[in-house]
Amino acid sequence: MRRRLLPGETEPPSKGSLKRGALEIRSLAERLAAPGGARWDAPLELPDNVTDALAMARRLPAGSARARQVGYVAKLLRKLDGEAIHRRMQELEDEHRLEARKHQRGAADGPHGKIEP
């Protein structure tokens, strides 16, 4: 049974939206705990307890222990601003793609500049 809202009271978030938020944080934790995820530690300026938990998750082989550790990292990330971390990761990925594109264009021109046919 649903509780009536008092005047001026906002409706609480739905169960589905809470689950979607938890899944987003979990996927962020999995990306950070991936083998190449250490490159995010310094630019994201995560607290020491989060970086230590991530380092432990990266050392564990795939399995239930690693899944529990990733869950713990997600719990720690929920206490932080997960949206801000996700936005910062997107910015860093965009910068990386831009640099890679510049590098590829430079390599395509050859060592001595553009090659004229």
Stockholm file with secondary structure:
# STOCKHOLM 1.0

chainA/1-117         MRRRLLPGETEPPSKGSLKRGALEIRSLAERLAAPGGARWDAPLELPDNVTDALAMARRLPAGSARARQVGYVAKLLRKLDGEAIHRRMQELEDEHRLEARKHQRGAADGPHGKIEP
#=GR chainA/1-117 SS CCCCCCTTCCCCCCHHHHHHHHHHHHHHHHHHHSTTGGGGHHHHTCCHHHHHHHHHHHHSCSSHHHHHHHHHHHHHHHHSCHHHHHHHHHHHHHHHHHHHHHHHHHHHTCTTSCCCC
#=GC SS_cons         CCCCCCTTCCCCCCHHHHHHHHHHHHHHHHHHHSTTGGGGHHHHTCCHHHHHHHHHHHHSCSSHHHHHHHHHHHHHHHHSCHHHHHHHHHHHHHHHHHHHHHHHHHHHTCTTSCCCC
//
